[in-house]
Amino acid sequence: MLVVMERNATASEIRRVVAAIEEMGLEARLLPGKQRSAVGIVGNDGSVDASPLSGLPGVLEVIHVTQPYKQVSREWKPDGTVIRFPGGLAIGGDDVVVMAGPCAVESEAQILAAARAVRDAGAVFLRGGAFKPRTSPYSFQGLGKKGLELLAKAREETGLLVVTEALDPAGVDLIERYADVIQIGARSMQNYSLLKRAGQTRKPVLLKRGMAATVTELLLSAEYLLAEGNPDIILCERGVRGFDAGTRYLLDLTAIPLVHRLSHLPIIADPSHGTGHRDRVTPMARAAVAAGADGLMVEVHPTPERALSDGVQSLAPEQFAALMKECRMIAEAIGRRVAEPAEVP
């Protein structure tokens, strides 16, 4: 439920509404807006009697949120969420933000070469896994803390911000010391203990859609993060499983405009995991920008043929540079632009 205040509502009137909500045994969340403020109600499992609130001074209307999620809903927050980073970079605004790098951090030489290549092409985030959840227990699992240290070194050299995945609550404790954005992978989308811990961090969280999850389930997982107090959530469409083995995964681009209609959170696309094949990454990345994605996450490896993880879907640096040029043209055609990396001090 959302209590919308009059445009000229005073601070004391807003405090009175908050107090009334708390007297009902519920939690109030103040939501300042450009035109008027609102107070959201959380902590209720069912409907709430709005009559004690409707007659309070300064109250314009009480809106019942119709979706199963609350704080994620655009009914709750009509204006889109913009997540801001140092140097003027923002996700959720007019710019298309590109995150790029290898699936996994393999060595110092590999991650530094990848970071330099993606920065030169125009990426603003370095992605790379220090901890890798793999289908087979015998596959490369990542370098762990050493991988995080190498990501931090690459950030220091290139100025790129870092996004990397946490696999469990303890991993959040470690990764928040090294990364600028904490990723929750597709396999962990409904790991609720991990979501609760990530919701308590002050770092932005990138939440990937599960391979068999509906958009509603994705938004409900995001609700866990907001319910813990973290407002800086980036959603990611990374493809769902289909029935045609020839396509491996289906990158659901319809999720992008749908999420923008249902939620105020920004959403990016991962055409690498969303297709699983290098030759399909570029076409689907172009399509995602045209569909209105707030960013891209692309796997790029200095030598894809020697990658320890996901080499078959990783672009070579020259392929990524060509993709960035095409994405800039598409973004400009729809009134946007691809964010540019900041100057390295």
PENORSUL-V468517 format. One line per field, one symbol per residue. psi: psi as a letter, one per 20 degrees, with the letter a starting at -180 (. if undefined). A space follows every 10 residues. Layout:
BEGIN
psi = ???
END
This chain:
BEGIN
psi = qpopqqhkpr hhhghggggh ghhjjrppop nqrhgrrroq priphaqpoi hhhhjqpipg rppppiqhqf hhqihgnhpq pppqrqjjpq pibhqopppq aqgqohrggg hhggggghgh ijqiqpqpph popqhpiirp jrichhhghh ghghghhijq qpprppirhh hggghiihqh ppporhijhk nhhgggghii qiqqpooqpq ikqrhghghh ghhgghhijo inppqpojqr paiohhifro oniihghggh hhqiqqprqn ighihjpgii ggghgghggh ijqirqoppp phnhijqipk hhjpqqghhg ggghghhggg ghhjkaqpqq qqpp.
END
